[in-house]
Amino acid sequence: MYVCICHGVTEKDIQKAAKNGANSLQDVKQITGASTGCGSCADMALEVLLEAQPKPTPDFLQIIQSGLNIQTQV
């Protein structure tokens, strides 16, 4: 799907930018040109970027420890 009609930027373009290190709307603007024309796509471009960013791997040790603390407090 096109996110920025002014510059022909698609979701895949923004996802690729995120994969290559873009972590802000300003980065997306510089890499893809999205949101540098009329600007009406800024919200959608940011939403696509946030969805495309890698999610942190949970720290299972902290999860286990917090579970143990909850159980011992009961």
C-alpha positions as CSV (number, residue, x, y, z in Angstrom):
1,M,0.0,0.0,0.0
2,Y,1.2,3.5,-0.7
3,V,1.8,5.6,2.3
4,C,3.1,8.7,0.6
5,I,1.5,9.5,-2.8
6,C,3.6,12.6,-3.3
7,H,6.8,10.6,-3.4
8,G,5.5,7.1,-4.2
9,V,6.6,5.6,-0.9
10,T,5.1,2.3,0.1
11,E,4.8,0.4,3.4
12,K,7.6,-1.9,2.2
13,D,9.9,1.1,1.7
14,I,9.3,2.3,5.3
15,Q,9.7,-1.3,6.6
16,K,13.0,-1.6,4.7
17,A,14.1,1.8,6.2
18,A,13.2,0.5,9.7
19,K,15.2,-2.7,9.1
20,N,18.1,-0.6,8.1
21,G,18.1,1.5,11.3
22,A,15.4,4.2,10.8
23,N,13.9,4.9,14.2
24,S,12.2,8.2,13.9
25,L,9.9,10.0,11.4
26,Q,12.9,12.3,10.6
27,D,14.9,9.2,9.6
28,V,12.0,8.0,7.4
29,K,11.8,11.4,5.7
30,Q,15.6,11.4,5.0
31,I,15.7,7.8,3.7
32,T,12.4,7.6,1.8
33,G,11.2,11.2,1.2
34,A,7.9,10.3,2.8
35,S,6.1,13.2,4.5
36,T,8.3,15.8,2.8
37,G,5.7,16.9,0.3
38,C,2.3,17.9,1.6
39,G,2.9,16.1,5.0
40,S,-0.5,14.5,5.2
41,C,1.1,11.0,5.4
42,A,3.2,11.7,8.5
43,D,0.9,9.9,10.9
44,M,0.6,6.8,8.7
45,A,4.4,6.8,8.0
46,L,5.1,6.9,11.7
47,E,2.6,4.1,12.4
48,V,4.2,1.9,9.8
49,L,7.6,2.6,11.2
50,L,6.6,1.8,14.7
51,E,5.0,-1.5,13.6
52,A,8.1,-2.4,11.6
53,Q,10.7,-1.8,14.3
54,P,12.2,-4.9,15.9
55,K,10.6,-5.8,19.1
56,P,12.9,-6.4,22.1
57,T,13.4,-9.9,23.2
58,P,11.9,-10.5,26.6
59,D,14.4,-11.0,29.4
60,F,13.1,-14.4,30.6
61,L,15.2,-14.2,33.8
62,Q,13.4,-11.1,34.9
63,I,10.0,-12.6,34.0
64,I,10.8,-15.7,36.0
65,Q,12.1,-13.6,38.9
66,S,9.1,-11.3,39.0
67,G,6.8,-14.4,38.9
68,L,8.7,-15.8,41.9
69,N,8.3,-12.6,43.8
70,I,4.6,-12.5,43.1
71,Q,4.2,-16.0,44.3
72,T,6.2,-15.5,47.5
73,Q,4.3,-12.3,48.3
74,V,0.9,-14.0,48.4
